[in-house]
């Protein structure tokens, strides 16, 4: 994998770049739709390509439990299994083990957990996470890390930072001793931990950057901490992280969060909000969020978003889509999810354009001020 920066913003840390993988190029800043179980919910691969997606995500924990790595390996890897031909990133499974497993026991060796599906017992270690991701065949693989909750005490944060560093070394050793299974290269990203404690973040960065070959993820945020503390932490990381590597902020977030983080030098984002919120009737529009099931839209025959980059926003009315949700017609969920994915991808494309034109600082300040008046953004 290669990364080249094409433009720097003069007044912020924002930049545009190109990540080159064997499955194609990724233009940054980039939003990555989440396909946890091997599919972005309700979307086919060609639909995602039509929306402008450069890269999607899969999840190690979920794909390991279902359908299992043996089936995916038989198919030739997750790209072939899902018929996605562009770049793909897989999460390590660590966050899901800590948040979804019914019971887990964390040691320096790894995590013993019971599946949230059937209660079966499993062990997930750095080596096992790498083995699974070798079978999945994603272009970018995430190191196994210990992600403490936002309200964790200092003792737990210190332990998480040390474990994450130790586990990253074990991930690298496994990958070095177990070559790729398919014809394309895989690149390992470490994940910085440390909560909102600057000293812990410094220790984590210093311990991981020197071992990292390429991109770096900022983990352990958007897990319950205060929003201002999250951005203070991202700002601090910006001051220490090398400028010549892509930075991935995991699990973030709202459109305003993405714009603010790009100002602080972040390049890559993922979040389930576009599809999850869409399935629950919340649509991101140029006028703010529309909660389409609200009764006030019953007789509203205006377009969902007349300024939308996607035709659905201009061709379907609020009244009609509200009706679809009320009668539980899946087309309503697809319209809402499509508009949300389109909104997120179009937003990052717009940001790329303003950075290239030298207008990002002014544009982002104006846009963020405008969004203050629009709920849910």
Secondary structure in CASP SS format (residue, H / E / C, confidence):
PFRMAT SS
TARGET T0000
AUTHOR 0000-0000-0000
METHOD secondary structure of the structure
MODEL  1
X C 1.00
X E 1.00
X E 1.00
X E 1.00
X E 1.00
X E 1.00
X E 1.00
X E 1.00
X C 1.00
X C 1.00
X C 1.00
X C 1.00
X C 1.00
X C 1.00
X E 1.00
X E 1.00
X E 1.00
X E 1.00
X E 1.00
X E 1.00
X E 1.00
X C 1.00
X C 1.00
X E 1.00
X E 1.00
X E 1.00
X E 1.00
X E 1.00
X C 1.00
X E 1.00
X E 1.00
X E 1.00
X E 1.00
X E 1.00
X C 1.00
X C 1.00
X C 1.00
X C 1.00
X C 1.00
X C 1.00
X C 1.00
X C 1.00
X C 1.00
X C 1.00
X H 1.00
X H 1.00
X H 1.00
X H 1.00
X H 1.00
X H 1.00
X C 1.00
X C 1.00
X C 1.00
X C 1.00
X E 1.00
X E 1.00
X E 1.00
X E 1.00
X E 1.00
X H 1.00
X H 1.00
X H 1.00
X H 1.00
X H 1.00
X H 1.00
X C 1.00
X C 1.00
X C 1.00
X H 1.00
X H 1.00
X H 1.00
X H 1.00
X H 1.00
X H 1.00
X H 1.00
X C 1.00
X C 1.00
X H 1.00
X H 1.00
X H 1.00
X H 1.00
X H 1.00
X C 1.00
X C 1.00
X C 1.00
X C 1.00
X E 1.00
X E 1.00
X E 1.00
X E 1.00
X E 1.00
X C 1.00
X C 1.00
X H 1.00
X H 1.00
X H 1.00
X H 1.00
X H 1.00
X H 1.00
X H 1.00
X C 1.00
X C 1.00
X C 1.00
X E 1.00
X E 1.00
X E 1.00
X C 1.00
X C 1.00
X C 1.00
X C 1.00
X E 1.00
X E 1.00
X E 1.00
X E 1.00
X C 1.00
X C 1.00
X C 1.00
X C 1.00
X C 1.00
X C 1.00
X E 1.00
X E 1.00
X E 1.00
X E 1.00
X C 1.00
X H 1.00
X H 1.00
X H 1.00
X H 1.00
X H 1.00
X H 1.00
X H 1.00
X H 1.00
X H 1.00
X H 1.00
X H 1.00
X C 1.00
X C 1.00
X C 1.00
X E 1.00
X E 1.00
X E 1.00
X C 1.00
X C 1.00
X C 1.00
X C 1.00
X C 1.00
X C 1.00
X C 1.00
X C 1.00
X C 1.00
X C 1.00
X C 1.00
X H 1.00
X H 1.00
X H 1.00
X H 1.00
X H 1.00
X H 1.00
X H 1.00
X H 1.00
X H 1.00
X H 1.00
X H 1.00
X H 1.00
X H 1.00
X H 1.00
X H 1.00
X H 1.00
X H 1.00
X H 1.00
X H 1.00
X H 1.00
X H 1.00
X H 1.00
X H 1.00
X H 1.00
X C 1.00
X C 1.00
X C 1.00
X C 1.00
X C 1.00
X C 1.00
X C 1.00
X C 1.00
X C 1.00
X E 1.00
X E 1.00
X E 1.00
X E 1.00
X E 1.00
X E 1.00
X C 1.00
X C 1.00
X C 1.00
X C 1.00
X C 1.00
X H 1.00
X H 1.00
X H 1.00
X H 1.00
X H 1.00
X H 1.00
X H 1.00
X H 1.00
X H 1.00
X H 1.00
X H 1.00
X H 1.00
X C 1.00
X C 1.00
X C 1.00
X C 1.00
X C 1.00
X C 1.00
X E 1.00
X E 1.00
X E 1.00
X C 1.00
X C 1.00
X C 1.00
X C 1.00
X C 1.00
X C 1.00
X C 1.00
X C 1.00
X H 1.00
X H 1.00
X H 1.00
X H 1.00
X H 1.00
X H 1.00
X H 1.00
X H 1.00
X H 1.00
X H 1.00
X H 1.00
X H 1.00
X H 1.00
X H 1.00
X C 1.00
X C 1.00
X C 1.00
X C 1.00
X C 1.00
X C 1.00
X E 1.00
X E 1.00
X E 1.00
X C 1.00
X C 1.00
X C 1.00
X C 1.00
X C 1.00
X H 1.00
X H 1.00
X H 1.00
X H 1.00
X H 1.00
X H 1.00
X H 1.00
X H 1.00
X H 1.00
X C 1.00
X C 1.00
X C 1.00
X C 1.00
X E 1.00
X E 1.00
X E 1.00
X C 1.00
X C 1.00
X H 1.00
X H 1.00
X H 1.00
X H 1.00
X H 1.00
X H 1.00
X H 1.00
X C 1.00
X C 1.00
X E 1.00
X E 1.00
X E 1.00
X E 1.00
X C 1.00
X C 1.00
X E 1.00
X E 1.00
X E 1.00
X E 1.00
X C 1.00
X C 1.00
X C 1.00
X H 1.00
X H 1.00
X H 1.00
X C 1.00
X C 1.00
X C 1.00
X C 1.00
X C 1.00
X E 1.00
X C 1.00
X C 1.00
X C 1.00
X C 1.00
X C 1.00
X C 1.00
X C 1.00
X H 1.00
X H 1.00
X H 1.00
X H 1.00
X H 1.00
X C 1.00
X E 1.00
X H 1.00
X H 1.00
X H 1.00
X H 1.00
X H 1.00
X H 1.00
X H 1.00
X H 1.00
X H 1.00
X C 1.00
X C 1.00
X C 1.00
X H 1.00
X H 1.00
X H 1.00
X H 1.00
X H 1.00
X H 1.00
X H 1.00
X H 1.00
X H 1.00
X H 1.00
X H 1.00
X H 1.00
X H 1.00
X H 1.00
X H 1.00
X H 1.00
X H 1.00
X H 1.00
X H 1.00
X H 1.00
X H 1.00
X H 1.00
X H 1.00
X H 1.00
X H 1.00
X H 1.00
X H 1.00
X C 1.00
X C 1.00
X C 1.00
X H 1.00
X H 1.00
X H 1.00
X H 1.00
X H 1.00
X H 1.00
X H 1.00
X H 1.00
X H 1.00
X H 1.00
X H 1.00
X H 1.00
X C 1.00
X C 1.00
X C 1.00
X C 1.00
X C 1.00
X C 1.00
END
